[in-house]
Amino acid sequence: MTPDQRLAFAERPERRFALAMVAPGVLVLVVTTTFPLLYLIWQSLNNINLSMPGMDRFVGLENYARMWNDMRFWAAFGFTLIYTGATVTLQLVIGLAMALLILRIPRAQWAFRIAAILPIVLAPVVVGLIWRSLLLTPDFGIVDFASRSMGLGSHNWLGEPTLARISVIAIHTWQWTPFVFLYMLAALAALPAELYEAARIDRANAWRRFVHITLPLIRPTIVVVVILRMTVALSAFAAIYAATGGGPGTVTEIINLYAYRVSFAELSLGYGAASAVVLLALTMVVAGVLFRVRRAA
């Protein structure tokens, strides 16, 4: 027996042990994700409408063809892109700016970190209800009080289409910017101080140090944060549902909420499943592109 064969034979028990440790987790993952996903895809290929029991039938891609001419779906698709792009951009810019600022206050960082955790640990539905009942209520809400104090008048923040869209974007940004802040603060704290000292000796100002040292070094971290935040924003549901329910009308519907309303309000499970599959495909495409960018970084 060659040395390589003896080594492979000796490693067999370790491999079997590793497989035994991993197998339960893989089995749970398959049962809780793969099977439901396959069932969702199967549903999307059928006409399943609870308002017409007994009329279920296989329709192939008919639900997807119907979606092509559904203006409400395309409105939800468009707002999903706006919602995701706006919230991720705002979170990244504000979170990075906060991290750069707080990094200059080393003694009080612990207090800011504790304060940053609070919005994150709140359930999104609770966040939506807080903003709806405490902050955005006309005449009595804190935001409306601030608006009137600045002479901008009172507004129906969740009842006017444009303001409602801005409001749901603000709600998601408020809750998840602290996540980006903590992530960026950790990344910035790990950067080597020697590079900045050398840049100061070369008389590089703060902007040049940020552009030529900070950004290149934290670019992989930025890509990871964007991936995490985009996947969450694309699948957002609870905060929007609690704050506006998709209204007024359907102007704050994203695909996730649209699929829910079609499935459980209109009882068209097959068409709702097709909408959810489109959202899944969109999420996978976005994640795939961002992972390629991450590898390039």
Secondary structure, DSSP 8 states (H G I E B T S, - for coil): --HHHHHHHHHHHHHHHHHHHHHHHHHHHIIIIIHHHHHHHHHHTEE-BTTSTT--EE-TTHHHHHHHT-HHHHHHHHHHHHHHHHHHHHHHHHHHHHHHHHTT-GGGHHHHHHHHHHHHHS-HHHHHHHIIIIIS-TTTSHHHHHHHHTT-----TTTSHHHHHHHHHHHHHHHHHHHHHHHHHHHHHTS-HHHHHHHHHTT--HHHHIIIIIHHHHHHHHHHHHHHHHHHHHT--HHHHHHTTT-STTTT--HHHHHHHHHHTS-BHHHHHHHHHHHHHHHHHHHHHHHHHHHH-
